[in-house]
Amino acid sequence: MTQKIMTVCGPIEGDQLGVTSMHEHVLSDCSMFRSRPRKAFISAGRSTVKPEDKLTLANRSAVRHNIALSLDNLKLDDETVMKKEVEYFKDSGGNAIVEVSAPGIRSSAADLTAIRRISEQTGVHIIASTGLYAEYTWPDDFRQMNFTAFVKFLRDEIDTGIGESGILPGHIKAAYEVNKQPLEEYLRAAACVSRETGLSLQVHLGPDVTPEEVWRNVIRPLLAGGCIPEKTILCHVQLLMGVLSLERLINAPGQIPFDLSLHRQLLKQGFILSFTPFGLEADDEPLGIAHYSDWYILSGLAALIREGYAGQLVIGNDVFTKLATCHGGGEGYCRLTGFVAPTLKKCGISEQDIEQLTVHNPRKILAY
């Protein structure tokens, strides 16, 4: 049987996919970030920006250092604006987007019909996701679920569509930030359904996750659920290269953390690693943590490509705030096509390897 890739407009052949960003948000609501376990993220530092304030040029700097200050910043909610953002991506050479918003950061199933319109009008293939984001964002009816109930939830959406939209997902989303029992049950269920259906699974790793937690609280339940490592993506892996303490960087600039040992171990087990975001200006300076710059992320990505792992790496912009959009003064979805790929080439990475990351790997991972 010929494999297909499921988009919001229906199934396509793998060779139709093209240059793909594997981790994006098109219409989403990340308001719950204000209640994330990392509460100091909100309270650290001083700011006159109020939650109800719109993102403006005047407050952009303050919001850049604390993205959760403005609720408006956390919402991608204007279909016309986001259609234009996707058009920019298309014009820059992009052809497909994996939309990883799920209950907790997806505002409603109605957003999916709007995303389908955006896909139809721009010609960009968009792959929707079933699944869940981090446990602290879950709607109440998910908090009492067990393994069996999670499996049913995922299978129902895969078989009949997401919510009342009727749109079929082509991908499964999961996330880990803080270990809680329902989350472990969900990770096992997501892995099980990924194996049964052939859909790929992407796991968000939070900003404070340690290597020990990755093995104990993420990899262990995924393997227990029967995940297929070659269809399982661990994302934001630049965070595992080291904590960029401002004090350490200033006082000992020759000791910039650059540890890829965990990455190599995961790759040797067959997992897919996603370096994302790119083009993100936001930082945690109020907490004493420096910005993970694009050059820093690229240094880890390039090192692993040179070690022969190009076939297990993918990339994404991860636009999830207005701050990150072109309309908000950011890079939008075009950072991959306009900076990441050209810079890798300038640094000696072959066009073949770049195409592997952006075209061939996404096609192989998403096809089922």
C-alpha positions in Angstrom: 0.0 0.0 0.0 1.3 3.5 -0.9 2.1 5.6 2.1 0.5 9.0 2.4 0.9 12.2 4.5 -2.3 13.6 6.0 -2.8 17.3 5.7 -5.7 19.6 6.8 -6.9 19.4 3.1 -6.6 15.7 2.9 -3.9 13.1 2.0 -1.0 13.9 -0.2 1.9 11.8 -1.7 5.2 12.2 0.0 6.9 13.8 -2.9 4.4 16.7 -2.8 5.6 17.7 0.7 8.7 19.8 -0.2 10.6 22.0 2.3 9.0 21.5 5.7 9.1 23.2 9.0 8.5 20.4 11.5 7.4 22.5 14.5 5.0 25.5 14.1 1.9 27.1 15.3 -0.5 28.9 12.9 -3.5 29.7 15.1 -3.0 29.0 18.8 -3.6 30.3 22.3 -0.7 30.0 24.7 -2.3 32.0 27.5 -1.7 29.1 29.9 2.0 29.9 29.8 1.2 32.4 32.5 0.4 29.5 34.9 3.3 27.3 33.9 5.3 25.6 36.7 8.1 28.1 36.2 6.2 30.8 38.0 9.3 33.0 38.5 9.1 33.5 34.7 6.2 35.9 35.4 7.3 37.6 38.6 11.0 38.1 38.0 12.0 41.6 37.2 9.8 44.7 37.0 7.5 45.8 34.2 4.7 48.2 33.6 3.2 45.9 31.0 -0.2 44.6 32.1 -1.7 41.2 31.0 -4.4 43.0 29.0 -2.0 45.2 27.1 -1.6 44.6 23.4 1.8 43.9 21.9 3.2 47.2 20.6 6.4 48.7 19.5 6.6 50.6 22.8 6.4 47.5 25.0 8.0 45.0 22.6 11.4 45.1 24.5 9.8 44.3 27.9 7.7 41.5 26.4 10.8 40.1 24.6 12.4 39.5 28.0 9.2 38.0 29.4 6.8 36.7 26.8 4.0 36.0 29.3 3.6 39.6 30.3 1.1 40.3 27.5 -1.8 37.8 26.9 -2.1 39.3 23.4 1.4 38.3 22.6 0.6 34.7 23.5 -2.3 34.5 21.0 -2.0 33.8 17.3 -5.7 34.7 16.6 -6.0 36.7 13.4 -6.6 34.5 10.4 -5.8 37.3 7.9 -2.5 38.1 9.5 -1.5 34.5 9.9 -2.4 33.8 6.3 0.0 36.5 5.3 2.7 35.0 7.5 2.2 31.6 5.8 2.4 33.4 2.4 5.8 34.8 3.4 7.0 31.3 4.1 5.7 30.1 0.7 7.4 33.0 -1.1 10.7 32.2 0.7 10.7 28.6 -0.6 8.8 26.8 2.1 6.1 24.3 1.2 4.8 22.6 4.3 4.2 23.2 8.0 3.6 20.8 10.9 1.1 22.6 13.2 1.7 21.2 16.7 -1.0 23.1 18.6 -3.2 20.7 20.7 -5.7 21.0 23.5 -4.2 23.3 26.1 -2.7 25.6 23.5 -5.2 25.2 20.7 -8.0 27.7 21.2 -10.8 25.7 19.5 -11.5 23.1 16.8 -12.8 26.0 14.8 -9.2 27.2 14.4 -8.6 24.1 12.3 -11.2 25.1 9.7 -9.5 28.5 9.5 -6.1 26.7 9.2 -7.5 24.7 6.3 -8.6 27.9 4.6 -5.1 29.3 5.1 -3.6 26.1 3.5 -6.1 26.2 0.6 -5.4 29.9 -0.1 -1.6 29.8 0.2 -0.8 26.4 -1.3 1.2 25.5 1.8 0.6 22.0 3.1 -0.3 22.1 6.8 -0.3 19.0 9.0 -2.5 19.1 12.1 -1.8 17.3 15.3 -3.9 15.3 17.7 -2.6 14.9 21.3 -1.9 17.1 24.2 0.5 19.8 25.3 2.1 20.0 28.8 0.0 18.6 31.7 -0.5 22.0 33.4 -2.4 23.2 30.3 -4.8 20.3 30.0 -8.5 20.9 30.0 -10.1 19.4 33.1 -11.7 16.4 31.4 -8.2 15.0 30.5 -6.8 15.1 34.0 -8.7 12.0 35.2 -8.0 9.9 32.1 -6.0 6.7 32.2 -4.0 4.9 29.6 -7.1 3.3 28.0 -9.0 6.6 27.8 -6.0 8.4 26.3 -5.7 5.8 23.6 -9.4 6.1 22.8 -9.1 9.9 22.6 -6.2 9.7 20.1 -7.8 7.0 18.0 -11.1 8.7 17.8 -9.5 11.9 16.5 -7.3 10.0 14.1 -10.3 8.0 12.8 -13.0 10.6 12.7 -11.3 14.0 12.9 -10.4 16.6 15.5 -13.4 17.9 17.5 -16.3 18.8 15.2 -14.0 20.0 12.4 -13.8 16.6 10.7 -10.2 17.4 9.9 -7.9 14.4 10.3 -4.6 14.8 12.1 -1.3 13.7 10.5 0.8 13.8 13.6 0.6 13.2 17.4 1.7 15.8 19.9 3.0 15.3 23.5 5.0 17.4 25.9 7.0 17.0 29.1 7.7 19.8 31.6 6.9 18.4 35.1 6.5 14.7 35.9 3.0 13.7 37.0 1.2 10.4 36.8 -1.4 11.3 34.1 1.4 12.5 31.9 3.3 9.2 32.1 0.0 7.4 31.2 -0.4 9.8 28.3 3.1 9.3 27.0 2.7 5.6 27.0 -0.7 5.9 25.2 0.7 8.3 22.6 3.6 5.9 21.9 1.2 3.0 21.6 -1.1 4.8 19.1 1.9 6.0 17.1 3.0 2.4 16.7 -0.5 1.2 15.9 -1.3 3.9 13.3 2.1 4.8 11.9 1.6 8.4 12.7 4.7 10.2 14.0 5.0 11.5 17.5 6.6 14.7 18.6 7.5 15.4 22.3 8.1 18.9 23.5 10.8 19.1 26.2 10.4 22.0 28.6 13.0 24.6 29.5 14.1 23.1 32.9 14.2 19.4 31.9 17.5 17.6 32.8 19.1 14.7 31.0 18.1 12.4 33.9 14.5 13.4 33.5 14.6 12.8 29.7 15.7 9.2 30.3 13.5 8.5 33.3 10.3 10.4 32.6 10.2 10.6 28.8 12.2 7.8 27.1 11.2 5.1 29.6 7.4 5.6 29.2 7.7 6.1 25.4 9.6 2.8 25.1 7.1 1.1 27.5 4.3 2.2 25.2 6.1 0.7 22.2 7.2 3.8 20.4 9.1 3.6 17.1 12.2 5.7 17.7 12.5 6.5 14.0 9.0 8.0 14.1 9.5 9.8 17.5 10.8 13.4 17.6 12.3 15.0 20.7 12.1 18.8 20.2 13.9 21.8 21.6 17.0 19.7 22.1 19.3 22.7 22.1 18.2 23.2 25.7 20.0 19.9 26.5 23.3 21.3 25.3 23.7 23.3 28.6 22.2 26.0 30.7 23.3 29.4 29.5 23.8 31.2 32.8 24.4 34.9 32.2 26.8 35.1 35.2 28.9 32.2 33.9 29.0 33.5 30.3 30.2 36.9 31.5 32.7 35.6 34.0 34.0 32.6 32.1 33.3 33.2 28.4 35.6 30.4 27.4 33.4 27.9 29.2 30.2 28.2 27.1 28.2 24.9 27.7 28.3 22.7 24.6 27.4 19.1 25.6 26.1 16.8 22.9 26.5 13.6 24.8 22.8 13.0 25.5 22.0 13.9 21.8 24.4 11.2 20.6 22.9 8.6 23.0 19.4 9.4 21.8 20.4 9.3 18.1 22.1 6.0 18.6 18.8 4.6 19.9 17.2 5.8 16.7 15.2 8.8 17.9 14.7 12.0 15.8 16.0 15.3 17.2 14.4 18.6 16.4 16.4 21.8 16.8 13.8 24.5 17.3 13.1 27.4 17.6 15.0 29.6 15.2 14.5 33.3 15.0 13.2 33.6 18.5 14.2 36.8 20.2 12.6 36.0 23.6 14.9 35.2 26.5 14.8 34.5 30.3 17.2 37.3 31.3 15.1 38.2 34.4 16.0 34.7 35.6 19.6 35.1 34.8 19.5 32.8 31.7 20.9 34.0 28.3 19.1 33.8 25.0 19.7 30.6 23.0 20.9 32.4 19.9 20.5 30.9 16.4 24.3 30.6 16.0 24.5 28.6 19.2 21.7 26.3 18.1 23.3 26.0 14.6 26.6 25.0 16.2 25.0 21.9 17.8 23.0 21.1 14.7 26.1 21.4 12.4 28.2 19.3 14.7 25.7 16.4 14.6 25.4 16.7 10.8 29.2 16.4 10.5 29.1 13.3 12.7 26.8 11.6 10.2 23.4 12.1 11.9 21.7 14.2 9.1 19.2 11.4 8.6 17.8 11.8 12.1 17.6 15.6 12.4 14.7 18.1 11.7 14.2 21.8 12.2 11.4 24.3 12.9 10.9 28.0 13.6 8.3 27.4 16.4 6.3 30.6 15.9 4.0 30.7 18.9 3.8 34.4 19.8 3.0 37.6 18.0 6.5 38.7 18.9 7.9 36.0 16.6 5.7 36.9 13.6 6.8 39.3 10.8 3.8 41.5 11.7 5.1 41.6 15.3 8.6 42.6 14.2 10.0 39.1 14.3 11.3 36.6 11.7 8.1 34.7 11.2 8.3 31.3 9.4 11.0 32.4 7.1 14.1 32.0 9.4 14.6 28.4 8.2 14.6 29.3 4.5 16.1 32.8 4.8 18.9 32.2 7.3 19.3 28.6 8.7 19.7 26.8 5.4 21.9 29.5 3.7 24.1 29.7 6.8 24.6 26.0 7.0 25.6 26.0 3.4 28.1 28.9 4.0 29.6 26.9 6.9 30.3 23.9 4.7 27.2 21.7 5.2 26.3 20.1 1.8 23.1 20.9 -0.1 22.4 17.2 0.2 22.4 17.2 4.0 20.3 20.4 4.1 17.8 18.8 1.8 17.9 15.7 4.1 16.9 17.9 7.1 14.2 19.9 5.3 12.7 17.6 2.7 13.6 13.9 3.0 13.4 13.5 6.8 10.0 15.2 7.1 8.7 13.1 4.3 10.0 9.8 5.8 8.7 10.7 9.3 5.3 11.9 8.4 4.4 9.2 5.8 2.3 6.3 7.0 
